Structure formats: structure tokens, C-alpha cells
């Protein structure tokens, strides 16, 4: 006596094929200079909102800052000094925010 008939095995293979997820189709990405700097206008996004979204995206990515820094040549020594200043300012701001947060936490505890 066989535990499974051959028709049962064929049926289980068909069920497995039906439940398996199809492979996603790979769509080639078109990479050009405006790839990350474009906003789709359509349902829920009019032209004015599209411009605001584009401005927000450019501000997040630092496009204006990059354009201004690339406008003129900067000596390597001055660039090193500028980057050092920017790093120090970022670190100072991070430490300052941490200190203010700690002070607020202590104040809430009653100190």
C-alpha cells in the first residue's frame, strides 16, 4: 500500500506553483543629472506644490550650497581650514543640544 498516489504528487506540485510569488520584473533605471531633482506632477500635486517640493528636496541635498562652493576655486589649505571649522561647528552644536537636553531632563526631575 502506497501512502500517496501519483495524482496527489502532481496536485501538490501545482499548488506549490500557484502559491509561489512571481519574480519581480527588473526595470532599468535611467540615470541622468535630473534624476533626483525632479517631482512628478499629477493627482494631489499641482505646479505650486511641485515647486515647493522641489525646493525642499534641493535644500535637503544642499544643492545651493554646492553651487556656491563650486563657483570659485578654493585653495586646498583654505578648504582644509573651512572643513575643519564646519566639523567643529557640527560637533559643538551636537554637544550643546545634548547639554540642553540633559538640563531639561534634570529640571523635569526637580533639580
C-alpha positions as CSV (number, residue, x, y, z in Angstrom):
1,X,0.0,0.0,0.0
2,X,1.4,3.4,-1.1
3,X,0.9,6.4,1.2
4,X,0.4,8.8,-1.8
5,X,-0.9,8.2,-5.3
6,X,0.9,9.8,-8.2
7,X,-2.1,12.1,-8.8
8,X,-1.6,13.5,-5.3
9,X,2.0,14.4,-6.0
10,X,1.0,16.2,-9.3
11,X,-1.6,18.2,-7.4
12,X,0.8,19.2,-4.7
13,X,3.3,20.5,-7.4
14,X,0.5,22.5,-9.0
15,X,-0.4,24.1,-5.6
16,X,3.2,24.9,-5.0
17,X,3.5,26.6,-8.4
18,X,0.3,28.6,-7.8
19,X,1.4,29.9,-4.3
20,X,4.9,30.8,-5.3
21,X,5.4,34.6,-5.8
22,X,6.4,35.6,-9.3
23,X,9.8,37.1,-9.7
24,X,9.7,40.9,-9.9
25,X,10.5,42.4,-13.3
26,X,13.7,44.5,-13.3
27,X,13.2,47.9,-14.8
28,X,16.4,49.6,-15.8
29,X,16.9,53.0,-14.0
30,X,17.5,55.9,-16.2
31,X,20.3,57.9,-14.6
32,X,20.7,61.5,-15.7
33,X,21.5,64.7,-14.0
34,X,17.8,65.4,-13.2
35,X,17.0,62.0,-11.7
36,X,17.0,63.1,-8.0
37,X,15.9,66.6,-8.8
38,X,12.5,66.0,-10.4
39,X,9.0,66.0,-9.0
40,X,6.1,64.2,-10.6
41,X,3.1,66.5,-11.1
42,X,-0.2,64.6,-11.0
43,X,-3.1,63.8,-8.7
44,X,-2.8,65.8,-5.5
45,X,0.3,67.7,-6.6
46,X,-0.2,70.9,-8.6
47,X,2.5,73.0,-10.1
48,X,2.9,75.3,-7.0
49,X,3.2,72.3,-4.6
50,X,5.6,70.7,-7.1
51,X,7.9,73.7,-6.9
52,X,7.8,73.7,-3.1
53,X,8.6,70.0,-3.0
54,X,11.5,70.6,-5.4
55,X,12.8,73.4,-3.3
56,X,12.6,71.3,-0.2
57,X,14.4,68.4,-1.9
58,X,17.2,70.8,-3.1
59,X,17.5,72.3,0.3
60,X,17.9,68.8,1.9
61,X,20.5,67.8,-0.6
62,X,22.4,71.1,-0.3
63,X,22.3,71.9,-4.0
64,X,22.5,75.7,-3.4
65,X,25.5,75.3,-1.0
66,X,27.3,73.0,-3.5
67,X,26.7,75.5,-6.3
68,X,28.1,78.4,-4.3
69,X,31.2,76.4,-3.1
70,X,31.9,75.3,-6.7
71,X,31.5,78.8,-8.0
72,X,35.1,79.8,-7.3
73,X,38.3,77.9,-6.9
74,X,39.4,77.3,-3.3
75,X,43.0,76.6,-2.3
76,X,43.5,73.2,-0.7
77,X,44.8,74.8,2.5
78,X,41.7,77.1,2.8
79,X,39.4,74.1,2.0
80,X,41.0,72.1,4.8
81,X,40.5,75.0,7.2
82,X,36.9,75.5,6.1
83,X,36.1,71.9,6.5
84,X,37.7,71.8,10.0
85,X,35.6,74.8,11.0
86,X,32.4,73.2,9.7
87,X,33.2,69.9,11.6
88,X,33.9,71.8,14.8
89,X,30.6,73.7,14.5
90,X,28.7,70.5,13.9
91,X,30.3,68.8,16.9
92,X,29.8,71.9,19.1
93,X,26.1,72.0,18.1
94,X,25.7,68.3,18.9
95,X,27.3,68.7,22.3
96,X,25.3,71.9,23.0
97,X,22.0,70.1,22.2
98,X,23.0,67.2,24.4
99,X,23.7,69.6,27.3
100,X,20.4,71.4,26.9
101,X,18.6,68.1,26.8
102,X,20.3,67.0,30.0
103,X,19.5,70.2,31.7
104,X,15.8,69.9,30.7
105,X,15.8,66.3,31.9
106,X,17.2,67.3,35.3
107,X,14.8,70.2,35.6
108,X,11.9,67.9,35.0
109,X,13.2,65.6,37.8
110,X,13.1,68.6,40.2
111,X,16.8,69.7,40.3
